[in-house]
């Protein structure tokens, strides 16, 4: 009976020691991961400090100065009139058999 208790005691002690070892390993891994995170963050901070700053945004008065010029009012009638003049210049007069005018002879 004493031998079985000693064996049980050794098994419990081995379980306890395995738990302690596992906890120590987990703590070491977490510490290594935290060091790695800090190293990555320091590298990012260094990269950000090396990048040049963005140029300043233009001030509204600068934008207003670039839009100089005289704007003339245009009515829709004037726009349509100019558009139809341009289209008339592109038309090809057709000669469909009547008169002695020039043009494309289709007839």
C-alpha positions in Angstrom: 0.0 0.0 0.0 2.8 2.4 0.7 4.4 1.8 -2.7 1.2 2.7 -4.6 0.9 5.9 -2.6 4.4 6.8 -3.5 3.7 6.2 -7.2 0.6 8.3 -7.0 2.5 11.0 -5.3 5.2 10.9 -8.0 2.5 11.1 -10.7 0.8 14.1 -9.0 4.2 15.8 -8.6 5.0 15.2 -12.3 1.6 16.7 -13.3 2.3 19.7 -11.1 5.8 20.2 -12.5 4.4 19.8 -16.1 1.9 22.6 -15.4 4.6 24.8 -14.0 6.8 24.2 -17.0 3.9 24.9 -19.4 3.1 28.1 -17.6 6.7 29.2 -17.7 6.9 28.4 -21.5 3.6 30.4 -22.2 5.0 33.4 -20.2 8.2 33.3 -22.2 6.4 33.1 -25.5 4.1 36.0 -24.6 7.1 38.1 -23.6 8.9 37.3 -26.9 5.7 38.2 -28.8 5.5 41.5 -26.9 9.1 42.3 -27.7 8.5 41.5 -31.4 5.4 43.8 -31.4 7.5 46.6 -29.8 10.3 46.1 -32.3 7.8 46.3 -35.2 6.2 49.4 -33.8 9.6 51.1 -33.4 10.4 50.3 -37.0 7.1 51.8 -38.1 7.7 54.9 -36.1 11.2 55.2 -37.6 9.7 54.8 -41.1 7.1 57.5 -40.4 9.7 59.9 -39.1 11.7 59.4 -42.4 8.8 60.1 -44.7 8.5 63.8 -45.8 5.5 65.8 -44.7 2.7 66.4 -47.1 2.7 69.8 -48.7 0.4 72.4 -47.2 -3.1 72.6 -48.6 -3.7 75.8 -50.7 -5.5 78.6 -49.0 -8.9 79.7 -50.4 -7.6 83.1 -51.6 -5.0 81.3 -53.8 -7.8 79.3 -55.4 -9.8 82.5 -56.0 -6.9 84.2 -57.7 -6.4 81.3 -60.1 -10.0 81.7 -61.4 -9.6 85.1 -62.9 -11.3 86.1 -66.1 -14.5 87.6 -67.4 -17.5 85.3 -67.6 -20.1 86.2 -70.1 -23.7 85.2 -69.7 -25.0 82.9 -72.4 -28.6 82.3 -73.1 -29.8 78.9 -74.2 -31.1 80.5 -77.5 -27.6 81.8 -78.3 -26.1 78.4 -77.5 -28.6 76.5 -79.7 -28.0 79.1 -82.5 -24.3 78.6 -82.4 -24.7 74.8 -82.3 -26.9 74.8 -85.4 -24.5 77.0 -87.3 -21.7 74.5 -86.6 -23.9 71.6 -87.7 -24.9 73.4 -90.9 -21.2 73.6 -91.8 -20.8 69.9 -91.5 -23.8 69.0 -93.8 -23.1 67.7 -97.3 -25.6 69.2 -99.8 -27.2 66.5 -101.9 -28.1 66.7 -105.6 -31.0 64.5 -106.2 -31.4 65.2 -109.9 -32.7 68.8 -109.8 -30.9 71.9 -110.8 -27.3 72.5 -111.8 -25.9 73.0 -108.4 -22.9 71.3 -106.9 -23.0 68.6 -104.3 -23.0 64.9 -103.9 -24.8 63.3 -106.8 -26.9 60.3 -105.6 -29.8 60.4 -108.0 
